[in-house]
């Protein structure tokens, strides 16, 4: 009986990882802070690893140790931009949402999917373009800091870079 339970657990772990979306877990950054509604407001993890190839339609998922203040979520408090000067005039577009069922601690960015033949009118440009996601900290008076539900600003800045796929060697889209 124990062997069957172990096999079921192993199968669930293997099958759960087959989708490749990274949406069911938050990997990458892990500063060791458990969920804790008191104390400093920090990032627990993000599903982007430094320098990772990131599909054009893949959501970005960030877990925090406190529930988020939805009114503080914007492209000012979570900055996503191309690092290549050739694309500096191409703003990253998409939507932010707070995941349901996670006590308001998980933020998901859904990039705008491209609709043209060259896949160049979406949030991210294809072809190995490097992007940066940052979440600033500090004393901002213009309301551009990410805050938790008790109005505490993010206490530690986050910066991560990623690269868009280079077709045909790398798939442009996550299935």
KETORTI-532990 format. One record per residue (C-alpha): residue number from 1; x, y, z negated; residue in one letter. Coordinates in steps of 0.001 Angstrom, whole numbers, plus 500000, padded with zeros to 6 digits. Last residue first. Example, Ala and Ser with C-alpha at 12.3 -4.5 7.8 and 13.67 -1.06 7.14 Angstrom:
BEGIN
atom nr=2&x=513670&y=498940&z=492860&rest=S
atom nr=1&x=512300&y=495500&z=492200&rest=A
//
This chain:
BEGIN
atom nr=175&x=501094&y=525845&z=525359&rest=X
atom nr=174&x=503794&y=528375&z=524493&rest=X
atom nr=173&x=504628&y=530434&z=527528&rest=X
atom nr=172&x=507709&y=531512&z=529461&rest=X
atom nr=171&x=509270&y=528040&z=529584&rest=X
atom nr=170&x=513082&y=528057&z=529530&rest=X
atom nr=169&x=515296&y=526885&z=532419&rest=X
atom nr=168&x=512996&y=528403&z=535069&rest=X
atom nr=167&x=512818&y=530999&z=533650&rest=X
atom nr=166&x=514827&y=532926&z=531078&rest=X
atom nr=165&x=512787&y=533115&z=527884&rest=X
atom nr=164&x=512529&y=536250&z=525721&rest=X
atom nr=163&x=515179&y=536892&z=523089&rest=X
atom nr=162&x=514874&y=537445&z=519339&rest=X
atom nr=161&x=516243&y=539873&z=516773&rest=X
atom nr=160&x=515352&y=540093&z=513073&rest=X
atom nr=159&x=515395&y=542979&z=510636&rest=X
atom nr=158&x=513689&y=543076&z=507245&rest=X
atom nr=157&x=513870&y=545819&z=504666&rest=X
atom nr=156&x=513532&y=544898&z=501007&rest=X
atom nr=155&x=511005&y=546488&z=498603&rest=X
atom nr=154&x=507905&y=546635&z=500804&rest=X
atom nr=153&x=505814&y=549427&z=499366&rest=X
atom nr=152&x=503506&y=548903&z=496335&rest=X
atom nr=151&x=499932&y=550124&z=496949&rest=X
atom nr=150&x=498276&y=547398&z=494817&rest=X
atom nr=149&x=497068&y=545557&z=497957&rest=X
atom nr=148&x=500636&y=545425&z=499266&rest=X
atom nr=147&x=502257&y=548085&z=501361&rest=X
atom nr=146&x=503976&y=548326&z=504738&rest=X
atom nr=145&x=505584&y=551707&z=505073&rest=X
atom nr=144&x=504558&y=554151&z=507788&rest=X
atom nr=143&x=502397&y=556412&z=505646&rest=X
atom nr=142&x=503996&y=559662&z=506832&rest=X
atom nr=141&x=505657&y=560444&z=503513&rest=X
atom nr=140&x=508176&y=557630&z=503739&rest=X
atom nr=139&x=510148&y=556809&z=500634&rest=X
atom nr=138&x=512100&y=553711&z=501460&rest=X
atom nr=137&x=511514&y=550476&z=503288&rest=X
atom nr=136&x=511478&y=549579&z=506963&rest=X
atom nr=135&x=510034&y=546461&z=508571&rest=X
atom nr=134&x=512006&y=545572&z=511662&rest=X
atom nr=133&x=511446&y=543379&z=514720&rest=X
atom nr=132&x=514084&y=543560&z=517423&rest=X
atom nr=131&x=513880&y=542421&z=521003&rest=X
atom nr=130&x=516453&y=541052&z=523466&rest=X
atom nr=129&x=515382&y=540560&z=527082&rest=X
atom nr=128&x=516329&y=537121&z=528413&rest=X
atom nr=127&x=514175&y=537173&z=531553&rest=X
atom nr=126&x=510589&y=537887&z=530534&rest=X
atom nr=125&x=509385&y=541263&z=529208&rest=X
atom nr=124&x=507375&y=541130&z=525977&rest=X
atom nr=123&x=503981&y=542640&z=525155&rest=X
atom nr=122&x=502484&y=541893&z=528554&rest=X
atom nr=121&x=502739&y=543642&z=531935&rest=X
atom nr=120&x=505872&y=541891&z=533227&rest=X
atom nr=119&x=504551&y=538387&z=533864&rest=X
atom nr=118&x=505728&y=538701&z=537510&rest=X
atom nr=117&x=502341&y=537646&z=538936&rest=X
atom nr=116&x=500358&y=539996&z=536666&rest=X
atom nr=115&x=498320&y=539160&z=533555&rest=X
atom nr=114&x=500866&y=539237&z=530734&rest=X
atom nr=113&x=499692&y=538207&z=527284&rest=X
atom nr=112&x=499459&y=540904&z=524607&rest=X
atom nr=111&x=501418&y=539736&z=521574&rest=X
atom nr=110&x=499535&y=538328&z=518580&rest=X
atom nr=109&x=501126&y=539566&z=515347&rest=X
atom nr=108&x=500127&y=537504&z=512320&rest=X
atom nr=107&x=500379&y=538644&z=508703&rest=X
atom nr=106&x=500138&y=536171&z=505852&rest=X
atom nr=105&x=499575&y=537268&z=502246&rest=X
atom nr=104&x=495832&y=538016&z=502330&rest=X
atom nr=103&x=495061&y=535268&z=499804&rest=X
atom nr=102&x=495972&y=532690&z=502465&rest=X
atom nr=101&x=492484&y=531623&z=503588&rest=X
atom nr=100&x=492221&y=534131&z=506402&rest=X
atom nr=99&x=495306&y=535372&z=508186&rest=X
atom nr=98&x=495790&y=539155&z=508181&rest=X
atom nr=97&x=495711&y=540368&z=511750&rest=X
atom nr=96&x=497952&y=542457&z=513979&rest=X
atom nr=95&x=497243&y=542959&z=517645&rest=X
atom nr=94&x=499368&y=543295&z=520748&rest=X
atom nr=93&x=501569&y=545737&z=522594&rest=X
atom nr=92&x=505330&y=546252&z=522744&rest=X
atom nr=91&x=506082&y=549568&z=524412&rest=X
atom nr=90&x=507944&y=549556&z=527721&rest=X
atom nr=89&x=509889&y=552832&z=527904&rest=X
atom nr=88&x=512923&y=551274&z=526197&rest=X
atom nr=87&x=512979&y=548484&z=528794&rest=X
atom nr=86&x=516186&y=549417&z=530662&rest=X
atom nr=85&x=517671&y=550502&z=527315&rest=X
atom nr=84&x=517802&y=546804&z=526254&rest=X
atom nr=83&x=516933&y=546598&z=522547&rest=X
atom nr=82&x=513223&y=545999&z=523171&rest=X
atom nr=81&x=510960&y=547044&z=520313&rest=X
atom nr=80&x=508873&y=545663&z=517462&rest=X
atom nr=79&x=508355&y=547924&z=514456&rest=X
atom nr=78&x=506157&y=546767&z=511589&rest=X
atom nr=77&x=505317&y=549804&z=509417&rest=X
atom nr=76&x=505050&y=552150&z=512407&rest=X
atom nr=75&x=503418&y=549608&z=514742&rest=X
atom nr=74&x=500703&y=549376&z=512094&rest=X
atom nr=73&x=499671&y=547551&z=508922&rest=X
atom nr=72&x=499247&y=549965&z=505990&rest=X
atom nr=71&x=495402&y=549901&z=506132&rest=X
atom nr=70&x=495460&y=546116&z=505742&rest=X
atom nr=69&x=497011&y=546382&z=502257&rest=X
atom nr=68&x=498722&y=542999&z=502096&rest=X
atom nr=67&x=498366&y=540318&z=499409&rest=X
atom nr=66&x=501642&y=539712&z=497584&rest=X
atom nr=65&x=504575&y=537311&z=498127&rest=X
atom nr=64&x=504652&y=537912&z=501865&rest=X
atom nr=63&x=504488&y=535547&z=504844&rest=X
atom nr=62&x=505185&y=536681&z=508404&rest=X
atom nr=61&x=503856&y=535004&z=511555&rest=X
atom nr=60&x=504772&y=536128&z=515062&rest=X
atom nr=59&x=502407&y=534751&z=517694&rest=X
atom nr=58&x=503847&y=533164&z=520861&rest=X
atom nr=57&x=502506&y=534540&z=524141&rest=X
atom nr=56&x=505790&y=535636&z=525755&rest=X
atom nr=55&x=507793&y=532700&z=524360&rest=X
atom nr=54&x=510562&y=533524&z=521866&rest=X
atom nr=53&x=514167&y=532349&z=522286&rest=X
atom nr=52&x=515712&y=532605&z=518814&rest=X
atom nr=51&x=518454&y=535135&z=518047&rest=X
atom nr=50&x=517720&y=535196&z=514310&rest=X
atom nr=49&x=514974&y=532697&z=513492&rest=X
atom nr=48&x=511386&y=533757&z=514030&rest=X
atom nr=47&x=508655&y=532073&z=511952&rest=X
atom nr=46&x=509014&y=534561&z=509128&rest=X
atom nr=45&x=509492&y=534073&z=505420&rest=X
atom nr=44&x=508933&y=535243&z=501858&rest=X
atom nr=43&x=508854&y=538966&z=502631&rest=X
atom nr=42&x=508824&y=541123&z=499512&rest=X
atom nr=41&x=506603&y=543275&z=497272&rest=X
atom nr=40&x=508356&y=543693&z=493933&rest=X
atom nr=39&x=506723&y=542482&z=490716&rest=X
atom nr=38&x=503309&y=540917&z=490331&rest=X
atom nr=37&x=501225&y=538810&z=492735&rest=X
atom nr=36&x=503880&y=536066&z=492840&rest=X
atom nr=35&x=504120&y=533607&z=495699&rest=X
atom nr=34&x=507616&y=532226&z=495353&rest=X
atom nr=33&x=510702&y=534303&z=496097&rest=X
atom nr=32&x=513543&y=532167&z=497403&rest=X
atom nr=31&x=514773&y=534593&z=500052&rest=X
atom nr=30&x=513520&y=532447&z=502882&rest=X
atom nr=29&x=513974&y=533851&z=506348&rest=X
atom nr=28&x=513495&y=531241&z=509025&rest=X
atom nr=27&x=510385&y=529214&z=508542&rest=X
atom nr=26&x=506746&y=530016&z=507954&rest=X
atom nr=25&x=504600&y=527016&z=508578&rest=X
atom nr=24&x=501382&y=526248&z=510408&rest=X
atom nr=23&x=501889&y=528781&z=513173&rest=X
atom nr=22&x=505265&y=527500&z=514290&rest=X
atom nr=21&x=503728&y=527026&z=517703&rest=X
atom nr=20&x=505611&y=523855&z=518550&rest=X
atom nr=19&x=502536&y=521636&z=518750&rest=X
atom nr=18&x=504547&y=518516&z=517979&rest=X
atom nr=17&x=505456&y=519440&z=514390&rest=X
atom nr=16&x=502204&y=518198&z=512856&rest=X
atom nr=15&x=502636&y=514900&z=514656&rest=X
atom nr=14&x=505944&y=514205&z=512924&rest=X
atom nr=13&x=504792&y=515297&z=509489&rest=X
atom nr=12&x=501486&y=513451&z=509762&rest=X
atom nr=11&x=503319&y=510336&z=510918&rest=X
atom nr=10&x=505688&y=510522&z=507953&rest=X
atom nr=9&x=502787&y=510922&z=505525&rest=X
atom nr=8&x=500923&y=508021&z=507108&rest=X
atom nr=7&x=504052&y=505856&z=506968&rest=X
atom nr=6&x=504523&y=506699&z=503288&rest=X
atom nr=5&x=500911&y=505797&z=502515&rest=X
atom nr=4&x=501297&y=502505&z=504388&rest=X
atom nr=3&x=504491&y=501658&z=502472&rest=X
atom nr=2&x=502826&y=502418&z=499139&rest=X
atom nr=1&x=500000&y=500000&z=500000&rest=X
//
